Amino acid sequence: MTTAIAAPKCLVCDTEFEVQEAWEMGEITECAACGQEHEVVEKSAAGARLDLAPEVEEDWGE
C-alpha cells in the first residue's frame, strides 16, 4: 500500500507548494501566489514541512 503525503501549503493563502528536490533545511522559499516567504524546517523523502520565514531585521552594529 502506498501512503500519500500532502504537499506543504502556504500558511497565509493555503496554496500548495511543489516540493523541490534541491530544498535544504533552513532554506527560504516564496509562495508563488501571495509572495509570503517560508522556511524549510523539515525535509525527508516523504515531503517537507514549512514555517513562516523569520522577519529580516536591521543590524544596527554594521
URSULZI-V934034 format. One record per backbone hydrogen bond with DSSP energy under -1.0 kcal/mol. NH is the residue of the N-H (numbers start at 0). CO is the residue of the C=O. If there is no record, write none. Layout:
NH;CO / NH;CO
//
This chain:
9;14 / 13;9 / 16;7 / 22;19 / 25;39 / 26;23 / 28;37 / 30;35 / 34;30 / 37;28 / 38;50 / 39;26 / 40;48 / 41;48 / 43;46 / 48;41 / 50;38 / 52;36 / 61;58
//
